Amino acid sequence: MPMKTKDKPGVAQPKPFTPGVTKGMVREHAYHLYRDKLDRGALSLEDWVLAEKDMVATMEAEGQVSR
């Protein structure tokens, strides 16, 4: 029988820490990354930060942003 797991409580989306990145951009990327997790509740602070980092890394790899 599978164990029940408790997800971390969700938090409101924080302000992005990367200049030029908006909350909407991060929100859209997070929803693509965590589509399965959203069925169980809101995202944690760690989820939001990881989504922003992943989005910025993807943009840099595609040449859309330079640091």
C-alpha positions as CSV (number, residue, x, y, z in Angstrom):
1,M,0.0,0.0,0.0
2,P,1.5,3.4,-1.0
3,M,2.4,5.8,1.7
4,K,0.6,9.1,1.9
5,T,2.9,12.0,1.5
6,K,2.3,15.5,2.6
7,D,3.3,18.3,0.3
8,K,4.8,21.4,1.6
9,P,2.2,24.1,2.1
10,G,1.8,26.4,-0.8
11,V,2.8,30.1,-0.8
12,A,1.9,33.1,-2.9
13,Q,4.2,33.6,-5.8
14,P,7.2,35.7,-4.8
15,K,8.6,38.6,-6.8
16,P,11.2,37.4,-9.3
17,F,14.8,38.1,-8.3
18,T,16.1,38.1,-11.9
19,P,16.0,41.6,-13.6
20,G,13.8,41.6,-16.7
21,V,11.7,38.6,-15.6
22,T,8.1,39.1,-14.7
23,K,5.8,37.1,-12.4
24,G,3.7,36.1,-15.4
25,M,6.7,34.6,-17.2
26,V,7.7,32.6,-14.1
27,R,4.1,31.6,-13.4
28,E,3.7,30.2,-17.0
29,H,7.0,28.3,-16.8
30,A,6.1,26.9,-13.3
31,Y,2.7,25.7,-14.5
32,H,4.4,23.8,-17.4
33,L,7.0,22.3,-15.0
34,Y,4.6,21.4,-12.1
35,R,1.4,20.6,-13.9
36,D,1.1,17.3,-12.0
37,K,1.8,19.0,-8.7
38,L,-0.8,21.7,-9.1
39,D,-3.5,19.1,-8.9
40,R,-2.6,18.5,-5.3
41,G,-2.3,22.1,-4.3
42,A,-0.3,25.3,-4.5
43,L,3.4,25.5,-5.2
44,S,6.0,25.9,-2.4
45,L,8.6,28.8,-2.3
46,E,11.2,26.3,-3.4
47,D,9.1,25.4,-6.5
48,W,8.8,29.0,-7.5
49,V,12.5,29.6,-7.1
50,L,13.5,26.5,-9.1
51,A,11.0,27.4,-11.8
52,E,12.5,30.8,-12.2
53,K,16.1,29.4,-12.2
54,D,15.1,26.8,-14.8
55,M,13.4,29.4,-17.0
56,V,16.4,31.8,-16.9
57,A,18.8,28.9,-17.7
58,T,16.6,27.8,-20.6
59,M,16.4,31.4,-21.9
60,E,20.2,31.8,-21.7
61,A,20.7,28.5,-23.5
62,E,18.4,29.6,-26.3
63,G,20.3,33.0,-26.5
64,Q,17.3,35.1,-25.5
65,V,19.0,36.6,-22.4
66,S,22.5,37.4,-21.5
67,R,23.8,38.0,-18.0
